[in-house]
Amino acid sequence: MDATERVSPAGVDPAGVGSAGAGPAGAGRRGRVVGLAFACHPGPALAVTALACALALGSGLGGPRSALVTAAVLTGQLSVGWCNDAYDARRDARAGRRGKPAADGTVRAGAVWAAAGIALAVCVPLSLACGILAGTVHLAAVAAAWLYNLRLKATALSWLPYVAGFGALPAAVALSLPGGPSPRWWTVAAGALLGFAAHLADTLPDIALDRAAGIRGLPHRLGDTGTRLLLPLPLLGATAVLALGPPGPVNAAGAAALVLAATASLAGPALGRRWRKAALAGAVVVAAVDLALLLVRGVSAP
């Protein structure tokens, strides 16, 4: 999905001229490789991939099958990140956004588009190798993320691809298990709520810059204050669904998770004016708590 603004990698010269002691051609190639690596939005890509890997291992898929699921998710995330940077290159350049390799000349937008296409082409067979239904669910999530980049990012429906993508992740993992068991409803619901929260938290630090670039997604329409007030609700909702959704009384782990999630989800937005990444950090803490609950509860129906 979309990533927040990043600082350009040290030593990368947009003109392709290397540091002292290196030839211009070799330094230029290294700069383009580094720029391409940063253009994929490595933070979110690796975070979502790590989440998928943890879910796969925790669900009992086993090493080889978990590696296949992880590879499918990684290639999908790479395609989405590169698509995002390539499509926004001109708009980011006009807005003076920092840390955008396709916009500042570190790497050509055409090269980033090519990387996105290659990653997507590799993602298709890897996803389908997890099972036709599991692969279809995952590819639908990747398609939703591309739709976000190309169309929905600047609309009131900007939240929809995040909800679809995060909700599909535990579903795809469950369907990758032998026999393709149905995912538990609360895992999908919690994933969807976390996706909605991730969109709000990821966008919050850059609302002003995005507005200047002409982006009018849901958080931009709500504004800084509205987004901060709304953010704790889906974060708490995700944890509540995981704690209360399974049959039976809430156990100690569920109660502890609710307390931790409430603290992190409220503290993040409250501290946001002092630390611009506080809301995102709070969302990451809640996501970690929810992941622990997911691993305890399992992702598929018995």
N, C-alpha and C positions, 0 to 999 in steps of 0.2 A: 504494500500500500504506500501512501504518500509519506515522505520523510520530512523531518524538520530541517531547518537550515543548518548547514555544517560549515566549519572552517576549512578552507582549502588545504590539501596536504602540503606539508612543508617541503620546499625544494622543487615544487612543480612550477615550471615557467610556462604560462599560457602560450608564449611564442615558440615553445619547443626548444629553447636554448638551455642547456644544462648548467650545472654548477661548475665551479672552477675545476680543471683537471679532467673534464669529460668532453668528448667530442660532441658537437652540436647534433649530429644524426643519432648517436647512441643515446644521448641525454633526452632528445626529443622522443625517441621510442619509449624510453623508460617513463617519461612524463605522461605519454599517452596511455601506457599500461596502467599507471597509478591513477590517472584521471578516469579511466574506464572502470577501475575497481571502485572508486568513490562514487561514480555515477549510478551504480546499482543500488544506492542507499543501503550500505552494508549493515548498519545497525538494525533497522527493522527486518531486513532479509534474514540475518543470522538469528535474530530473536524468534521469529516465527518458525524458522527451521529447527532451532533448538527445542521449541515447544512441541513441534511435531515428533521429533526424535524421542523426547521424554515420554510423550503419550504412547508412542509405538512400543517402546521398551517396557513401559509400565503396564501396558495391556497384555503383555505376554507374546508379542509377535515373534520374538527371537531376533538374533543378530542380523542374519541376511535379509529377512523380510523388513525389519526396522530400517536397515540401511537403504533398501529400495524406496520405502516411504519417504525417508529423509531426503534422498536424492531427488525424488519427484517434487517435493515441496521446495527444495532449494532452487531447482531450475525454474520453477514457476515464479518464485520470489525474485530471482534475478531478472527474468523477463519483465516483470511488473516494474521493478525499480528502473531498469534501463529505458523502458517505454516512457515512464514518467519524466525522466530527465530530458530525453530526446524531444518529446512533445512540447515541453515547457521551455525549451532552450531560448527561443526568441523572447518570450514573455519575461523569463528570468533575467535576460540580458537588459531588456528595457527597464526593468525594475531595479537593476543593480544588485541582484541577489548574490551573496558570497557563497563560495563552496559549491558551485554548480559547474562541473567541468564542461558540460556541453554548451553552457552559456558563456563561459569566460575564455573559450578558445583552447583549453587544455586538450580536448579531444573533439573531433568533428561530430556533429549531431548525426550525420550519416553512419558513422562507425558505431555510435551508440544504438541507433535503430537496427543495424545489422546484428549486434550482439543480442538485442532483445529478441529478434526473430529466431536466431540460432537457439537461444535458451528455450524459447517457446516450442520450437520444433523438437528439441530433446525431451522437454517436459511431457509431451503427448504420449510417446511410447512408455516412458517410465511410469506415468500415472496409470495407464491401462494395464501395465504389468502387475499392478497391485490388485487387479480385479476389475472387471468391466464396470460394475456399479460404483466401486470405490473410486476408480479412475475418472468416471463421468462426473461424480460429485466434486472431485478435486479440480478437474478442468473447468467446471462451471464456476467455481470460486475464482480461478485464475481469470476467466473471461469477465467476471464481474469486476475484478480489479483493473483490467484493461479498460473496461467501460468507464470506470471511475476516472482514469487518466484522460481518456479521450473525450468524455462528455459530462459525466455526472459531478465531477469535482467542483464545478462552478455553479451548481444548482442546489436547490433545497433538498434534493435526494442524495446529497453527497455521502450521507451516512449509510445508505443501503448496501453498497459493495462491502463495507467493513462488516456489517451485520451478517451478510451472506458468507463472506470469506471465513470469518472466525467461527461461525456456526457450523460451517462445512468441515472444519478441520477435525474435530472429534468424530464426526460422522464418517469421514473418509478413513480414519484410523480403524474405527470399529468394523467397517465394511471390508477392510483388508484382512481381518482375522479369518482363519479357516471356517468355511461355511457362511461367511458374510453375515454375522449376527446383526440385528438391528441396534442402532445406537440408542442409548438411554436418553429419554427426552430432556432430562435436566442437564445433561452434558451439552446438548445442542443449544438449549436455551441460554445456558450460562456463557457458552462461547459467543453467541450472538450479542448478548449484553456487554460482554467484554469488548467485542468489536466496536460497538457503538461508543463505549467509553474511550477506547483507543483513538477513535477518530476525533473526539472532542479534545482529549489530552494532547494528541499529536499536533493538532491545529492551533491550540490556544496560544502558544508563544509567538506565533507568526500571523495573527489575525490582521494586524495593521499592515504588514508587508504584503500579505495576500490580497487585501482589499485594494492596495495601491496598484497591484498587478491585474486587477479586474476579476479576481476570484470571489464568488458570492455563494459559497457553500453554506450548509446549515449553521456551523459555528460562527461564520462571518455575519450571518443575518441575526443571530442571537446576540452577538457582541461579546466583549470580554467578560462583562459581569454576568450576563445570561449563561454563557458557557460554563463559567466557574460554579454557578449555582446548580446547573443541571448535572455536571460531571459526577458528583457523589452518588446520584440515584442509580445509574446503571452499574456502577462499581459495586455498590451494596447489594443491588438486585442479583448480580451474578453469584456472589457468595451466598446469599440467602437461598437461591434456587438450589445450589449444590448442597447446602446444609440441610434444607428442609424438604427437598424433592424426593430423596429416597424414602421408601416406606420405613416406618418405625420412628421412635423418638430421636431427637437431636442428641448425638453423643458429645463427649468432651471435645473431640477434634473439631466438630462442627461449631460448637459454641465458641471455642478459642478463635476459630477462623473468622467468625462474625465480629468478634471484638477487634481483632487485628485489622480486618477490612474496614470497619467503621472508622478506626483511628487514622489509617492511611488515606482513605478516600476523602475524609474531611480536612485532614492536615495539608494535603497536597494543594488543593485550590486556595486554602487560607494563606499559605506561605508563598503563593505564586507571585505576589507583587515584590517580594524580596529576592526570590530566586525564580527566574523565568521557566526553569525546567521542573519546578516543584510538583506541579500537577501531573506531569508525565512520570516523574519518579514515584509519586503516590500510586498511580495506575499500575506501574510495574510491580510494586510491592503487593498490591491486591491480586494481580495476575499470578504472582508466585504463590500466594496463599491458595488461590483457586486451583492452580496446577497441583499442589499437594493434595487438595481434596479430591480432585479428579483421579489422581493416581491411587488414592485410597479406595474411592468408590468404584472405579473402573469406568470404561467408556461404552461398553456394550451391555445389552440386556442379558440376564442369565438364561 
